[in-house]
Amino acid sequence: MAVKARIFQPAKNAMQSGRKGTKGWRLEFAPGAARYIEPLMGWTGSRDMNAEVRLSFEDKESAIAFCEANNIDYTVYEPKQRRLHLKTYADNFSYSRIRG
């Protein structure tokens, strides 16, 4: 059974305003086994230990080199480009704005 992984650049958290932690690349393994519900407490469990592993890399090329050196099948997900909607505070009071 071949191990599969995905390489991506993490997105900004919805609870943060800055972009810290979004410059590097991350490698996460795809789930190899289905999750199950533990009968005593009702918690969700898994027998797949690779699901807990997250590796961080400085750039995409080093993550790809790691996968190729360890015979890991991988998929690279390119990040979406940010779209900035630049406007000034004065635009909130503009006469050209539709007023209801």
Secondary structure per residue as TSV (DSSP state, phi and psi in degrees):
chain	resnum	aa	ss	phi	psi
A	1	M	-	360.0	126.3
A	2	A	-	-86.0	138.9
A	3	V	-	-82.0	134.5
A	4	K	E	-116.1	144.4
A	5	A	E	-139.1	161.4
A	6	R	E	-123.6	141.1
A	7	I	E	-114.9	126.0
A	8	F	E	-151.3	165.8
A	9	Q	-	-103.1	119.0
A	10	P	-	-63.8	145.4
A	11	A	-	-85.7	165.8
A	12	K	-	-70.2	137.9
A	13	N	-	-68.1	146.5
A	14	A	T	-67.5	-20.4
A	15	M	T	-93.1	4.0
A	16	Q	-	-122.0	149.1
A	17	S	S	-97.0	-24.1
A	18	G	S	-87.9	179.0
A	19	R	-	-114.5	24.4
A	20	K	T	-64.8	135.9
A	21	G	T	86.5	6.7
A	22	T	-	-109.6	3.6
A	23	K	S	-85.0	-33.7
A	24	G	S	-82.6	-177.8
A	25	W	E	-117.7	149.8
A	26	R	E	-125.4	144.6
A	27	L	E	-117.8	123.4
A	28	E	E	-126.6	142.6
A	29	F	E	-86.5	145.2
A	30	A	-	-73.1	148.8
A	31	P	-	-63.2	131.2
A	32	G	-	-96.8	-16.4
A	33	A	S	-140.4	153.8
A	34	A	-	-73.1	149.6
A	35	R	-	-78.5	157.3
A	36	Y	E	-137.0	162.6
A	37	I	E	-99.1	123.4
A	38	E	-	-70.8	127.3
A	39	P	T	-69.1	-30.2
A	40	L	T	-74.5	-51.2
A	41	M	T	-104.1	-15.9
A	42	G	-	83.9	12.3
A	43	W	-	-77.4	155.3
A	44	T	E	-85.4	129.0
A	45	G	E	-124.5	170.7
A	46	S	-	-152.9	145.8
A	47	R	S	-97.5	2.5
A	48	D	-	-92.8	110.2
A	49	M	G	-78.8	-21.1
A	50	N	G	-69.6	-19.5
A	51	A	G	-66.3	-20.1
A	52	E	G	-89.5	-8.3
A	53	V	-	-92.4	125.7
A	54	R	E	-131.3	122.1
A	55	L	E	-109.0	139.4
A	56	S	E	-110.2	141.7
A	57	F	E	-133.8	154.6
A	58	E	S	-70.6	-38.2
A	59	D	S	-142.4	167.8
A	60	K	H	-65.6	-37.3
A	61	E	H	-64.9	-37.3
A	62	S	H	-71.4	-31.4
A	63	A	H	-68.3	-40.6
A	64	I	H	-66.1	-40.8
A	65	A	H	-63.2	-37.9
A	66	F	H	-62.9	-43.9
A	67	C	H	-64.3	-42.7
A	68	E	H	-69.5	-33.4
A	69	A	H	-70.6	-27.8
A	70	N	T	-107.5	14.2
A	71	N	T	54.3	49.8
A	72	I	-	-108.3	126.2
A	73	D	E	-70.7	135.7
A	74	Y	E	-138.9	158.6
A	75	T	E	-130.6	132.6
A	76	V	E	-101.4	126.6
A	77	Y	E	-107.0	114.7
A	78	E	-	-76.0	142.8
A	79	P	-	-74.6	151.0
A	80	K	-	-76.9	145.5
A	81	Q	-	-77.1	140.5
A	82	R	-	-72.8	139.3
A	83	R	-	-109.4	122.3
A	84	L	-	-98.5	131.2
A	85	H	-	-105.0	88.8
A	86	L	-	-84.1	126.7
A	87	K	-	-152.8	160.3
A	88	T	-	-97.5	166.0
A	89	Y	G	-64.4	-31.3
A	90	A	G	-67.0	-21.7
A	91	D	G	-63.9	-21.9
A	92	N	G	-67.6	-22.0
A	93	F	G	-115.7	18.1
A	94	S	-	-71.1	145.0
A	95	Y	T	-74.4	-18.9
A	96	S	T	-79.4	-9.9
A	97	R	S	-75.6	139.3
A	98	I	-	-71.8	126.4
A	99	R	-	-109.2	138.3
A	100	G	-	-110.2	360.0
